[in-house]
Amino acid sequence: MNWYLDVLKNYAGFSGRARRQEYWMFFLFNIIAAIVVAIIGSVLDLGILSTIYALAVFIPTLAVGVRRLHDTGKSGWMLLLGLIPLVGFIILIVFFASEGEKGPNAYGPDPKQA
């Protein structure tokens, strides 16, 4: 849960690097939270609840994705590959699952060494 909260605390931090663990733990807790919010929304007959949650975590999700790409030595603009149907998401998953560059790179120090 701390990984999820750390990303939310760094709400719009697009600079720096994010480890694989930080990205994937945020992704996992985000999916779990979205499911819980959807269930609560359907029980209370508030369909807009899921939309509000999605809008609330949109910027942090982009930010951690950009930082994850920075860790692999790629520009945050590579996130736009997700707009390419099917292939773009596969490429991004490969980038997000790849090990980050060891040592400092153009985007900051190695988060594993910190």
N, C-alpha and C positions, 0 to 999 in steps of 0.2 A: 504494500500500500504506500510505503514511503516513496517509491519510484514514481507513482502516479501523482502524489502530492508535490514532489520536487519539480515535476514538469509543470504543474499548474502554478507553482510559485514563480517559476521562470516563464510566465505567461507568454510574453512576446519576445523572448530572447532568441533571436535568429543567429547570433554569432556564437562561435565556439564549437565544441564537438560533443557528441553524445555517444556513449558506449552502446554496444548491441543490447546489453542487458537493460539499460535504461529505456531504450526504444521499445523493446518487446514486452517488458513488464508494463509500461504505460499502455501499450496496445492491448494487452490482456485485460488489465483492469478497466480500460475504456470500454471494451466489448462487454464485460460483465456489468458495468454500470449502465450501459445503454440497454441491456436486456432487462435489468431491474427497473429502470425508468419506464421502459415500454410496458412491462407488466403492471406497474403501478398506474400508468396512464390508462391502460385498458380497463383495469378494475374500477378506477374512478371516472371512467368515460371522459378522459382528458387527452385526446390525441395530440394536442399541441405540446404536451409535456416532452415528448421525444424530440420534437423540433427545437424546443428551447434548449434542451440538453445538447443537441448536436451543434447548435449555434454557439453555445457557451464553450465547447471544447474545440471548436474549429481552429482558432488561432494557435492554441497550444499544440494541437496535432500537427499543424503545418510547421511550427517552430521546431519541434523535436524531430520531425522528418528532415528538415533542412540541416539541423545539427548532426543527425546521423549520416547524411550524405557528406557533410564536411569531414567527419571522422574517417570516411573512406577516401578522402582526397578529391571529392567531386563537388562541383558547385551546387548550391541550393536550387538553382534554376533547373537542375535535372529533375526536380520534382514534377515539372510540367510534362515529363514523359508519361505520367499517369493519365494524361488526356488522350493518349493514343489507345484506341480500343484494344482490349485483351493483351496485346504485346507490351504495352507500356507498364501495366501493373506487374507483369511477370519480371520485366527488367528491374523495376523498383524493388520487388521482393528480393531479387538476387543482390542488389546493392545493399539493401538493409540487412541482409543476412551475412554479408561479407565481413571479414575481419577488418577492423580499422587499421590505418597506417601506424606503424610503430614510431614512437618519437614525435617531436613536434612537426607540424606541417603548416601550410599557409593559413590555416584557420585557427591555429592555437596549439597549446601543448597537448600531449597525449593524456586523455582522461584516465587511463589505466595507471599511469605513473603518479597521478595526483593523490 
